[in-house]
Amino acid sequence: MESTSPVAILTLMIRSRTFERKIEQLFRTHKMHGTTHLAIGQEAVHAGVALGIDSSDWIVTTHRCHGHTLAKGSSVEAMIGEFFGDKRGLSKGLGGSMHLIDLKHHNAGSSAVVGSSVALATGMALQLQRSGSDNLVVAFFGDGASNRGVVHESMNMASIWSLPVLFLAEHNEYGMSSSAKKMVSVDSIADRGSSYSIKSESIDGNDVELVLSKVRDAARYIREEKRPFLLETRTYRFSGHSKSDKLLYRSREEEAEWAKKDPIGRYSQILVDRGEITYDQIAEIEQSESENIDTIVASYLEDHQELTLEESMEYVYHDEVSL
Ligand SMILES: Cc1ncc(C[n+]2csc(CCOP(=O)(O)OP(=O)(O)O)c2C)c(N)n1
């Protein structure tokens, strides 16, 4: 299990927030290309989940995958390389921001197809069960994805076959631009678990220590009872859906309400109150994370290395994946 000291948890969340802010700026200034989906505001879910499972447990993530990938242990350097299309990137520069995969850190990857993470995770869980492994798979998905047929089929299958999957709903209130209040038939996605005889719970996803402890409980349940589990984390994406989102579908008042529940601000305050860290030390962490990313970005901008077309073809059509 990863280090779960409070300062390590806070540092991980700050790294993720700093990373996302830098990426946002690089896209805005046209130094990075394509599109990107930021998860600013959802850091407590990412840290709590990654630190609450074993490092040998798997995750399958979504189009909003930066935070999950960082928290599971991938290097900032390899991620930024990927975003720049550099051959030193996580997927040798062939995937970009939306397709991060890191098998060494037991991250089976992400795809732009909303809901596909759940089907892939369920299939992986079947294989883990068949091979007698004690590991589980976390299937990340959003409130929008929770309406897709494949998510329901996967939950049904995981239940009848008792597969080791943690269905992790990241309810951030919106799909692309539509409110979950209008688009999802239940107030809580956790309520859907009972349709499939899957135990479930809904929690505050902006409270990192709560997420960590509930994920640990769920992982223990999945391993001991040999049953899937559905955990809904209630959170909010402070950023737009993607880089071109003008946020016309929600109010500034709503955003201000959620800003009061910022997971990093909240946890910083808790740790300062407990005497575990000072605000000066937090500022030092922020600066060090920021400088580290700036150095990495500068080095990629100075020296860009791309795969040739022939080399790319070799990877695209590679038959086997070795861990
Ligand atoms: C199968 C499919 N349908 C639609 C889309 C377009 N799309 C991309 S992201 C998105 C919203 C997904 O919302 P949610 O699952 O809540 O995740 P979030 O973006 O909030 O993280 C949609 C509809 C897609 N990529 N794939």
Ligand as a Chemical Component Dictionary entry (heavy atoms), coordinates in Angstrom:
data_LIG
# 
_chem_comp.id                   LIG 
_chem_comp.type                 NON-POLYMER 
_chem_comp.pdbx_formal_charge   1 
_chem_comp.three_letter_code    LIG 
# 
loop_
_chem_comp_atom.comp_id 
_chem_comp_atom.atom_id 
_chem_comp_atom.alt_atom_id 
_chem_comp_atom.type_symbol 
_chem_comp_atom.charge 
_chem_comp_atom.model_Cartn_x 
_chem_comp_atom.model_Cartn_y 
_chem_comp_atom.model_Cartn_z 
_chem_comp_atom.pdbx_ordinal 
LIG C1  C1  C 0 -20.476 6.548  -25.990 1  
LIG C2  C2  C 0 -20.233 8.033  -25.951 2  
LIG N1  N1  N 0 -21.295 8.876  -25.989 3  
LIG C3  C3  C 0 -21.092 10.214 -25.942 4  
LIG C4  C4  C 0 -19.817 10.732 -25.894 5  
LIG C5  C5  C 0 -19.591 12.236 -25.831 6  
LIG N2  N2  N 1 -19.182 12.591 -24.461 7  
LIG C6  C6  C 0 -17.887 12.771 -24.118 8  
LIG S1  S1  S 0 -17.691 13.108 -22.499 9  
LIG C7  C7  C 0 -19.347 13.058 -22.228 10 
LIG C8  C8  C 0 -19.915 13.328 -20.852 11 
LIG C9  C9  C 0 -19.617 12.249 -19.898 12 
LIG O1  O1  O 0 -20.137 12.605 -18.646 13 
LIG P1  P1  P 0 -19.776 11.796 -17.354 14 
LIG O2  O2  O 0 -19.862 10.345 -17.612 15 
LIG O3  O3  O 0 -20.591 12.350 -16.256 16 
LIG O4  O4  O 0 -18.230 12.113 -17.102 17 
LIG P2  P2  P 0 -17.535 13.522 -16.845 18 
LIG O5  O5  O 0 -17.280 14.128 -18.194 19 
LIG O6  O6  O 0 -18.436 14.329 -16.001 20 
LIG O7  O7  O 0 -16.262 13.179 -16.150 21 
LIG C10 C10 C 0 -20.035 12.749 -23.394 22 
LIG C11 C11 C 0 -21.504 12.637 -23.487 23 
LIG C12 C12 C 0 -18.735 9.810  -25.902 24 
LIG N3  N3  N 0 -17.474 10.226 -25.859 25 
LIG N4  N4  N 0 -18.959 8.476  -25.899 26 
# 
loop_
_chem_comp_bond.comp_id 
_chem_comp_bond.atom_id_1 
_chem_comp_bond.atom_id_2 
_chem_comp_bond.value_order 
_chem_comp_bond.pdbx_ordinal 
LIG C1  C2  SING 1  
LIG C2  N1  SING 2  
LIG C2  N4  DOUB 3  
LIG N1  C3  DOUB 4  
LIG C3  C4  SING 5  
LIG C4  C5  SING 6  
LIG C4  C12 DOUB 7  
LIG C5  N2  SING 8  
LIG N2  C6  DOUB 9  
LIG N2  C10 SING 10 
LIG C6  S1  SING 11 
LIG S1  C7  SING 12 
LIG C7  C8  SING 13 
LIG C7  C10 DOUB 14 
LIG C8  C9  SING 15 
LIG C9  O1  SING 16 
LIG O1  P1  SING 17 
LIG P1  O2  DOUB 18 
LIG P1  O3  SING 19 
LIG P1  O4  SING 20 
LIG O4  P2  SING 21 
LIG P2  O5  DOUB 22 
LIG P2  O6  SING 23 
LIG P2  O7  SING 24 
LIG C10 C11 SING 25 
LIG C12 N3  SING 26 
LIG C12 N4  SING 27 
# 
